């Protein structure tokens, strides 16, 4: 099984951003924008999950040009959002929830049409069987280690079984974990086989986000 754009040897900690207005987005970027080079935008439509984030006109995103972003689409219609956000050059990766994709192959095709990387996310109760046949065509898989929708949810250690299964199935796959990642849980996630680690509240709510990021790096 061959993954495209293989960067599995890259270990990266990615701060996630939740914001309900353009002003809130600017505030978060002012706080953490200088601590690393890659960030995740948590986009929520208050339908797929009971919360809203970045659910406004993409023309108002105002993302710094020297940073790279991935868009985690916790929305009912990910294809529509890919089409809307594709014009933002430094959004390089789209992550759609397999649970909300009517036609995953079409979602992949839309992302590739715009030369974007594409991955699928799995909610805690979703089996990897939903995406097995798609693994050769995608860039990575995001395993939700919490119930999605807000910062500070409880880490669910059983979800790491999926990380171990995926790593055995696809040794060269980028496997991302998202939710409840702190200086302790990141160690377990790394041991399970993840190489990309999304952290929200541990970084965002820290008095010193740069120091919090350094603490996470010790675990990988």
QUIPEHU-V917655 format. One line per field, one symbol per residue. ss: DSSP state (h for helix, s for strand, l for the rest). phi: phi as a letter, one per 20 degrees, with the letter a starting at -180 (. if undefined). A space follows every 10 residues. Layout:
# QUIPEHU-V917655
ss->???
phi->???
This chain:
# QUIPEHU-V917655
ss->llllllllll lsssssslll lhhhhhhhhh hhlllllsss ssssslllll lssllllhhh lllllllsss sssslllhhh hhhhhlllll ssssssshhh lllhhhhhhh hhhlllssss sslllllhhh lhhhhhhlls ssssllllll llllllhhhh hhhhhhhhhl lllsssssll llllhhhhhh hhlllssssl hhhhllllhh hhhhhhhlll
phi->.deelfcffe dbdcfdcdbe bgffffffff fdfdeadccd eedcdmcfce acblebggfd fleffeddcd deeecfcfff ffgfeffefe eecdcdfffd efbgffgfff ffgeldfccd dcfgeeffff cgfegfddea cddfdbffpb fnfffdffff gffffffffb geefdddbpm ecfdffffff ffpfcccecd fgefeffcgf ffffffffec
